[in-house]
Amino acid sequence: MGKGNFTEDFKRDAVRQITERGYPVAEVSQRLGVSAHSLYAWRKKYASEASKGGDQSDEIRQLKRELARVTEERDILKKAAAYFARDAK
């Protein structure tokens, strides 16, 4: 993982993967090729900008994160069902 110049959008997207979608920092770090230390620093910088809404926005963020996770699980199960249905013929 070398030293890179990342755009503000890239950093915000990386932070969103952690805060809104609920992915672990280590997984995002490995997938994006960014150090975990950088991700923690970006999270501190960008999450504080987004958290000015209070408790209601925290609940909304949590619900969006849960929805994203459940949607992913549903898509995986759909693909698995189609795969096994194809093999059963």
N, CA, C and O atoms as CSV, one atom per row, in Angstrom:
chain,resi,resn,atom,element,x,y,z
A,1,MET,N,N,0.844,-1.177,0.000
A,1,MET,CA,C,0.000,0.000,0.000
A,1,MET,C,C,0.886,1.235,0.000
A,1,MET,O,O,1.443,1.615,1.030
A,2,GLY,N,N,1.005,1.836,-1.128
A,2,GLY,CA,C,1.856,2.997,-1.238
A,2,GLY,C,C,1.121,4.276,-0.878
A,2,GLY,O,O,-0.073,4.288,-0.578
A,3,LYS,N,N,1.879,5.326,-0.923
A,3,LYS,CA,C,1.300,6.631,-0.631
A,3,LYS,C,C,0.587,7.108,-1.886
A,3,LYS,O,O,1.184,7.181,-2.960
A,4,GLY,N,N,-0.686,7.430,-1.745
A,4,GLY,CA,C,-1.454,7.842,-2.903
A,4,GLY,C,C,-2.197,9.136,-2.638
A,4,GLY,O,O,-2.462,9.502,-1.493
A,5,ASN,N,N,-2.519,9.805,-3.703
A,5,ASN,CA,C,-3.325,11.002,-3.604
A,5,ASN,C,C,-4.743,10.625,-4.013
A,5,ASN,O,O,-5.006,10.351,-5.184
A,6,PHE,N,N,-5.637,10.613,-3.064
A,6,PHE,CA,C,-6.998,10.205,-3.320
A,6,PHE,C,C,-7.904,11.432,-3.339
A,6,PHE,O,O,-7.688,12.388,-2.596
A,7,THR,N,N,-8.916,11.391,-4.196
A,7,THR,CA,C,-9.844,12.512,-4.291
A,7,THR,C,C,-10.753,12.532,-3.066
A,7,THR,O,O,-10.888,11.537,-2.355
A,8,GLU,N,N,-11.366,13.680,-2.841
A,8,GLU,CA,C,-12.301,13.815,-1.724
A,8,GLU,C,C,-13.481,12.856,-1.896
A,8,GLU,O,O,-13.955,12.277,-0.918
A,9,ASP,N,N,-13.955,12.687,-3.131
A,9,ASP,CA,C,-15.068,11.765,-3.392
A,9,ASP,C,C,-14.682,10.329,-3.045
A,9,ASP,O,O,-15.472,9.593,-2.454
A,10,PHE,N,N,-13.469,9.936,-3.413
A,10,PHE,CA,C,-12.996,8.591,-3.100
A,10,PHE,C,C,-12.980,8.373,-1.587
A,10,PHE,O,O,-13.411,7.333,-1.091
A,11,LYS,N,N,-12.477,9.371,-0.870
A,11,LYS,CA,C,-12.392,9.263,0.584
A,11,LYS,C,C,-13.788,9.170,1.200
A,11,LYS,O,O,-14.030,8.347,2.083
A,12,ARG,N,N,-14.704,10.019,0.729
A,12,ARG,CA,C,-16.071,9.984,1.261
A,12,ARG,C,C,-16.753,8.648,0.961
A,12,ARG,O,O,-17.461,8.111,1.813
A,13,ASP,N,N,-16.546,8.111,-0.239
A,13,ASP,CA,C,-17.121,6.811,-0.589
A,13,ASP,C,C,-16.559,5.709,0.300
A,13,ASP,O,O,-17.293,4.821,0.734
A,14,ALA,N,N,-15.269,5.766,0.568
A,14,ALA,CA,C,-14.652,4.768,1.446
A,14,ALA,C,C,-15.250,4.848,2.845
A,14,ALA,O,O,-15.535,3.821,3.462
A,15,VAL,N,N,-15.437,6.061,3.342
A,15,VAL,CA,C,-16.025,6.244,4.674
A,15,VAL,C,C,-17.464,5.750,4.686
A,15,VAL,O,O,-17.903,5.148,5.665
A,16,ARG,N,N,-18.204,5.999,3.606
A,16,ARG,CA,C,-19.598,5.526,3.531
A,16,ARG,C,C,-19.681,4.007,3.598
A,16,ARG,O,O,-20.616,3.461,4.185
A,17,GLN,N,N,-18.707,3.318,3.000
A,17,GLN,CA,C,-18.703,1.852,3.059
A,17,GLN,C,C,-18.599,1.379,4.501
A,17,GLN,O,O,-19.164,0.346,4.862
A,18,ILE,N,N,-17.886,2.124,5.317
A,18,ILE,CA,C,-17.698,1.754,6.717
A,18,ILE,C,C,-18.892,2.170,7.553
A,18,ILE,O,O,-19.416,1.377,8.335
A,19,THR,N,N,-19.323,3.412,7.390
A,19,THR,CA,C,-20.351,3.955,8.284
A,19,THR,C,C,-21.763,3.576,7.880
A,19,THR,O,O,-22.580,3.257,8.744
A,20,GLU,N,N,-22.072,3.603,6.597
A,20,GLU,CA,C,-23.439,3.358,6.168
A,20,GLU,C,C,-23.699,1.907,5.796
A,20,GLU,O,O,-24.768,1.369,6.088
A,21,ARG,N,N,-22.736,1.279,5.160
A,21,ARG,CA,C,-22.952,-0.100,4.706
A,21,ARG,C,C,-22.476,-1.129,5.721
A,21,ARG,O,O,-22.803,-2.310,5.612
A,22,GLY,N,N,-21.708,-0.685,6.703
A,22,GLY,CA,C,-21.321,-1.562,7.796
A,22,GLY,C,C,-20.165,-2.505,7.523
A,22,GLY,O,O,-19.993,-3.489,8.242
A,23,TYR,N,N,-19.373,-2.227,6.504
A,23,TYR,CA,C,-18.222,-3.083,6.241
A,23,TYR,C,C,-17.120,-2.808,7.251
A,23,TYR,O,O,-16.959,-1.669,7.688
A,24,PRO,N,N,-16.358,-3.831,7.632
A,24,PRO,CA,C,-15.234,-3.625,8.552
A,24,PRO,C,C,-14.120,-2.815,7.895
A,24,PRO,O,O,-13.907,-2.897,6.686
A,25,VAL,N,N,-13.425,-2.046,8.698
A,25,VAL,CA,C,-12.340,-1.196,8.199
A,25,VAL,C,C,-11.279,-2.048,7.506
A,25,VAL,O,O,-10.774,-1.666,6.451
A,26,ALA,N,N,-10.941,-3.186,8.082
A,26,ALA,CA,C,-9.893,-4.035,7.498
A,26,ALA,C,C,-10.275,-4.499,6.092
A,26,ALA,O,O,-9.434,-4.532,5.194
A,27,GLU,N,N,-11.541,-4.856,5.908
A,27,GLU,CA,C,-11.994,-5.329,4.594
A,27,GLU,C,C,-11.949,-4.196,3.560
A,27,GLU,O,O,-11.471,-4.393,2.443
A,28,VAL,N,N,-12.437,-3.033,3.928
A,28,VAL,CA,C,-12.420,-1.883,3.018
A,28,VAL,C,C,-10.979,-1.498,2.704
A,28,VAL,O,O,-10.650,-1.183,1.560
A,29,SER,N,N,-10.130,-1.524,3.710
A,29,SER,CA,C,-8.724,-1.194,3.539
A,29,SER,C,C,-8.072,-2.106,2.508
A,29,SER,O,O,-7.377,-1.641,1.604
A,30,GLN,N,N,-8.298,-3.386,2.648
A,30,GLN,CA,C,-7.690,-4.361,1.744
A,30,GLN,C,C,-8.266,-4.219,0.335
A,30,GLN,O,O,-7.526,-4.250,-0.649
A,31,ARG,N,N,-9.581,-4.064,0.244
A,31,ARG,CA,C,-10.237,-3.986,-1.060
A,31,ARG,C,C,-9.811,-2.746,-1.840
A,31,ARG,O,O,-9.611,-2.815,-3.053
A,32,LEU,N,N,-9.671,-1.614,-1.156
A,32,LEU,CA,C,-9.346,-0.360,-1.834
A,32,LEU,C,C,-7.849,-0.071,-1.916
A,32,LEU,O,O,-7.431,0.844,-2.626
A,33,GLY,N,N,-7.046,-0.843,-1.196
A,33,GLY,CA,C,-5.609,-0.610,-1.210
A,33,GLY,C,C,-5.206,0.635,-0.441
A,33,GLY,O,O,-4.290,1.357,-0.833
A,34,VAL,N,N,-5.904,0.875,0.657
A,34,VAL,CA,C,-5.651,2.044,1.503
A,34,VAL,C,C,-5.338,1.533,2.897
A,34,VAL,O,O,-5.897,0.525,3.330
A,35,SER,N,N,-4.457,2.214,3.598
A,35,SER,CA,C,-4.130,1.756,4.951
A,35,SER,C,C,-5.326,1.977,5.885
A,35,SER,O,O,-6.125,2.894,5.695
A,36,ALA,N,N,-5.422,1.124,6.883
A,36,ALA,CA,C,-6.491,1.259,7.866
A,36,ALA,C,C,-6.370,2.585,8.611
A,36,ALA,O,O,-7.372,3.212,8.958
A,37,HIS,N,N,-5.134,2.999,8.849
A,37,HIS,CA,C,-4.898,4.280,9.532
A,37,HIS,C,C,-5.526,5.440,8.743
A,37,HIS,O,O,-6.146,6.330,9.325
A,38,SER,N,N,-5.358,5.420,7.427
A,38,SER,CA,C,-5.956,6.466,6.584
A,38,SER,C,C,-7.468,6.431,6.664
A,38,SER,O,O,-8.118,7.473,6.749
A,39,LEU,N,N,-8.032,5.223,6.638
A,39,LEU,CA,C,-9.492,5.104,6.711
A,39,LEU,C,C,-10.032,5.650,8.030
A,39,LEU,O,O,-11.065,6.319,8.049
A,40,TYR,N,N,-9.342,5.367,9.126
A,40,TYR,CA,C,-9.780,5.896,10.417
A,40,TYR,C,C,-9.701,7.421,10.432
A,40,TYR,O,O,-10.582,8.086,10.977
A,41,ALA,N,N,-8.649,7.969,9.837
A,41,ALA,CA,C,-8.514,9.431,9.781
A,41,ALA,C,C,-9.601,10.038,8.908
A,41,ALA,O,O,-10.173,11.069,9.262
A,42,TRP,N,N,-9.895,9.409,7.766
A,42,TRP,CA,C,-10.952,9.912,6.891
A,42,TRP,C,C,-12.309,9.819,7.577
A,42,TRP,O,O,-13.140,10.721,7.471
A,43,ARG,N,N,-12.516,8.707,8.284
A,43,ARG,CA,C,-13.793,8.543,8.989
A,43,ARG,C,C,-13.968,9.647,10.021
A,43,ARG,O,O,-15.054,10.209,10.163
A,44,LYS,N,N,-12.906,9.950,10.732
A,44,LYS,CA,C,-12.981,11.009,11.737
A,44,LYS,C,C,-13.311,12.344,11.078
A,44,LYS,O,O,-14.105,13.124,11.604
A,45,LYS,N,N,-12.701,12.601,9.934
A,45,LYS,CA,C,-12.913,13.873,9.246
A,45,LYS,C,C,-14.302,13.962,8.608
A,45,LYS,O,O,-15.014,14.944,8.817
A,46,TYR,N,N,-14.690,12.954,7.840
A,46,TYR,CA,C,-15.921,13.034,7.056
A,46,TYR,C,C,-17.161,12.601,7.825
A,46,TYR,O,O,-18.253,13.102,7.556
A,47,ALA,N,N,-17.022,11.695,8.763
A,47,ALA,CA,C,-18.193,11.277,9.537
A,47,ALA,C,C,-18.645,12.409,10.455
A,47,ALA,O,O,-19.839,12.542,10.726
A,48,SER,N,N,-17.718,13.217,10.933
A,48,SER,CA,C,-18.102,14.329,11.800
A,48,SER,C,C,-18.874,15.378,11.015
A,48,SER,O,O,-19.750,16.042,11.570
A,49,GLU,N,N,-18.564,15.538,9.728
A,49,GLU,CA,C,-19.320,16.461,8.891
A,49,GLU,C,C,-20.756,15.982,8.703
A,49,GLU,O,O,-21.684,16.790,8.661
A,50,ALA,N,N,-20.936,14.684,8.590
A,50,ALA,CA,C,-22.255,14.128,8.312
A,50,ALA,C,C,-23.100,13.959,9.563
A,50,ALA,O,O,-24.318,13.811,9.461
A,51,SER,N,N,-22.490,13.976,10.738
A,51,SER,CA,C,-23.230,13.658,11.955
A,51,SER,C,C,-23.816,14.875,12.658
A,51,SER,O,O,-24.091,14.807,13.856
A,52,LYS,N,N,-24.011,15.958,11.969
A,52,LYS,CA,C,-24.533,17.167,12.600
A,52,LYS,C,C,-26.052,17.134,12.750
A,52,LYS,O,O,-26.618,18.062,13.327
A,53,GLY,N,N,-26.728,16.105,12.254
A,53,GLY,CA,C,-28.181,16.032,12.278
A,53,GLY,C,C,-28.776,15.543,13.578
A,53,GLY,O,O,-29.960,15.779,13.816
A,54,GLY,N,N,-28.023,14.877,14.428
A,54,GLY,CA,C,-28.537,14.427,15.706
A,54,GLY,C,C,-28.991,12.985,15.695
A,54,GLY,O,O,-28.586,12.195,14.843
A,55,ASP,N,N,-29.856,12.646,16.675
A,55,ASP,CA,C,-30.303,11.267,16.880
A,55,ASP,C,C,-31.104,10.722,15.704
A,55,ASP,O,O,-30.956,9.558,15.332
A,56,GLN,N,N,-31.943,11.556,15.125
A,56,GLN,CA,C,-32.777,11.088,14.025
A,56,GLN,C,C,-31.911,10.694,12.830
A,56,GLN,O,O,-32.179,9.677,12.191
A,57,SER,N,N,-30.895,11.466,12.522
A,57,SER,CA,C,-30.032,11.118,11.405
A,57,SER,C,C,-29.208,9.863,11.719
A,57,SER,O,O,-28.879,9.094,10.816
A,58,ASP,N,N,-28.881,9.660,12.986
A,58,ASP,CA,C,-28.184,8.429,13.373
A,58,ASP,C,C,-29.070,7.215,13.108
A,58,ASP,O,O,-28.607,6.191,12.605
A,59,GLU,N,N,-30.333,7.343,13.451
A,59,GLU,CA,C,-31.267,6.238,13.225
A,59,GLU,C,C,-31.437,5.987,11.730
A,59,GLU,O,O,-31.483,4.837,11.293
A,60,ILE,N,N,-31.529,7.046,10.956
A,60,ILE,CA,C,-31.664,6.904,9.507
A,60,ILE,C,C,-30.445,6.214,8.928
A,60,ILE,O,O,-30.573,5.321,8.091
A,61,ARG,N,N,-29.247,6.628,9.372
A,61,ARG,CA,C,-28.016,5.996,8.909
A,61,ARG,C,C,-27.995,4.511,9.261
A,61,ARG,O,O,-27.603,3.678,8.444
A,62,GLN,N,N,-28.415,4.190,10.474
A,62,GLN,CA,C,-28.442,2.796,10.900
A,62,GLN,C,C,-29.419,1.991,10.036
A,62,GLN,O,O,-29.108,0.877,9.614
A,63,LEU,N,N,-30.587,2.557,9.780
A,63,LEU,CA,C,-31.585,1.856,8.972
A,63,LEU,C,C,-31.108,1.684,7.527
A,63,LEU,O,O,-31.358,0.642,6.921
A,64,LYS,N,N,-30.436,2.676,6.973
A,64,LYS,CA,C,-29.888,2.556,5.623
A,64,LYS,C,C,-28.821,1.475,5.563
A,64,LYS,O,O,-28.752,0.704,4.606
A,65,ARG,N,N,-27.992,1.428,6.599
A,65,ARG,CA,C,-26.941,0.413,6.675
A,65,ARG,C,C,-27.558,-0.979,6.729
A,65,ARG,O,O,-27.099,-1.898,6.050
A,66,GLU,N,N,-28.598,-1.127,7.540
A,66,GLU,CA,C,-29.273,-2.416,7.660
A,66,GLU,C,C,-29.958,-2.792,6.351
A,66,GLU,O,O,-29.903,-3.948,5.932
A,67,LEU,N,N,-30.601,-1.824,5.702
A,67,LEU,CA,C,-31.255,-2.078,4.423
A,67,LEU,C,C,-30.251,-2.532,3.375
A,67,LEU,O,O,-30.520,-3.467,2.620
A,68,ALA,N,N,-29.099,-1.879,3.323
A,68,ALA,CA,C,-28.070,-2.258,2.358
A,68,ALA,C,C,-27.591,-3.684,2.607
A,68,ALA,O,O,-27.406,-4.458,1.667
A,69,ARG,N,N,-27.394,-4.023,3.868
A,69,ARG,CA,C,-26.930,-5.372,4.207
A,69,ARG,C,C,-27.981,-6.418,3.825
A,69,ARG,O,O,-27.649,-7.452,3.246
A,70,VAL,N,N,-29.245,-6.146,4.149
A,70,VAL,CA,C,-30.322,-7.096,3.851
A,70,VAL,C,C,-30.517,-7.228,2.341
A,70,VAL,O,O,-30.777,-8.323,1.842
A,71,THR,N,N,-30.395,-6.133,1.624
A,71,THR,CA,C,-30.514,-6.176,0.167
A,71,THR,C,C,-29.408,-7.029,-0.437
A,71,THR,O,O,-29.656,-7.820,-1.347
A,72,GLU,N,N,-28.198,-6.872,0.063
A,72,GLU,CA,C,-27.089,-7.700,-0.410
A,72,GLU,C,C,-27.346,-9.177,-0.143
A,72,GLU,O,O,-27.129,-10.023,-1.010
A,73,GLU,N,N,-27.812,-9.477,1.070
A,73,GLU,CA,C,-28.104,-10.869,1.419
A,73,GLU,C,C,-29.182,-11.444,0.510
A,73,GLU,O,O,-29.079,-12.589,0.070
A,74,ARG,N,N,-30.221,-10.648,0.226
A,74,ARG,CA,C,-31.292,-11.102,-0.650
A,74,ARG,C,C,-30.753,-11.411,-2.038
A,74,ARG,O,O,-31.097,-12.438,-2.623
A,75,ASP,N,N,-29.908,-10.527,-2.571
A,75,ASP,CA,C,-29.355,-10.734,-3.902
A,75,ASP,C,C,-28.501,-11.995,-3.963
A,75,ASP,O,O,-28.539,-12.737,-4.945
A,76,ILE,N,N,-27.734,-12.228,-2.907
A,76,ILE,CA,C,-26.910,-13.446,-2.855
A,76,ILE,C,C,-27.797,-14.684,-2.838
A,76,ILE,O,O,-27.518,-15.660,-3.535
A,77,LEU,N,N,-28.862,-14.649,-2.048
A,77,LEU,CA,C,-29.772,-15.795,-1.975
A,77,LEU,C,C,-30.496,-16.027,-3.303
A,77,LEU,O,O,-30.725,-17.173,-3.688
A,78,LYS,N,N,-30.856,-14.956,-4.001
A,78,LYS,CA,C,-31.487,-15.104,-5.317
A,78,LYS,C,C,-30.551,-15.812,-6.281
A,78,LYS,O,O,-30.960,-16.718,-7.008
A,79,LYS,N,N,-29.281,-15.389,-6.280
A,79,LYS,CA,C,-28.305,-15.994,-7.178
A,79,LYS,C,C,-28.086,-17.462,-6.830
A,79,LYS,O,O,-27.974,-18.309,-7.716
A,80,ALA,N,N,-28.027,-17.753,-5.533
A,80,ALA,CA,C,-27.821,-19.145,-5.109
A,80,ALA,C,C,-29.022,-19.997,-5.505
A,80,ALA,O,O,-28.852,-21.121,-5.976
A,81,ALA,N,N,-30.226,-19.478,-5.321
A,81,ALA,CA,C,-31.433,-20.234,-5.695
A,81,ALA,C,C,-31.455,-20.503,-7.193
A,81,ALA,O,O,-31.802,-21.609,-7.610
A,82,ALA,N,N,-31.098,-19.530,-8.004
A,82,ALA,CA,C,-31.067,-19.716,-9.447
A,82,ALA,C,C,-30.006,-20.745,-9.825
A,82,ALA,O,O,-30.225,-21.568,-10.713
A,83,TYR,N,N,-28.874,-20.701,-9.161
A,83,TYR,CA,C,-27.789,-21.652,-9.451
A,83,TYR,C,C,-28.221,-23.081,-9.141
A,83,TYR,O,O,-28.021,-23.987,-9.951
A,84,PHE,N,N,-28.810,-23.276,-7.976
A,84,PHE,CA,C,-29.217,-24.628,-7.582
A,84,PHE,C,C,-30.410,-25.103,-8.371
A,84,PHE,O,O,-30.530,-26.302,-8.622
A,85,ALA,N,N,-31.293,-24.221,-8.772
A,85,ALA,CA,C,-32.436,-24.611,-9.593
A,85,ALA,C,C,-31.949,-25.062,-10.968
A,85,ALA,O,O,-32.513,-25.984,-11.557
A,86,ARG,N,N,-30.913,-24.421,-11.473
A,86,ARG,CA,C,-30.352,-24.786,-12.775
A,86,ARG,C,C,-29.723,-26.162,-12.696
A,86,ARG,O,O,-29.852,-26.944,-13.639
A,87,ASP,N,N,-29.045,-26.487,-11.605
A,87,ASP,CA,C,-28.399,-27.792,-11.452
A,87,ASP,C,C,-29.402,-28.910,-11.218
A,87,ASP,O,O,-29.095,-30.069,-11.501
A,88,ALA,N,N,-30.584,-28.602,-10.713
A,88,ALA,CA,C,-31.573,-29.619,-10.401
A,88,ALA,C,C,-32.267,-30.161,-11.646
A,88,ALA,O,O,-32.887,-31.224,-11.593
A,89,LYS,N,N,-32.172,-29.451,-12.752
A,89,LYS,CA,C,-32.876,-29.881,-13.980
A,89,LYS,C,C,-32.224,-31.039,-14.643
A,89,LYS,O,O,-32.700,-31.506,-15.678
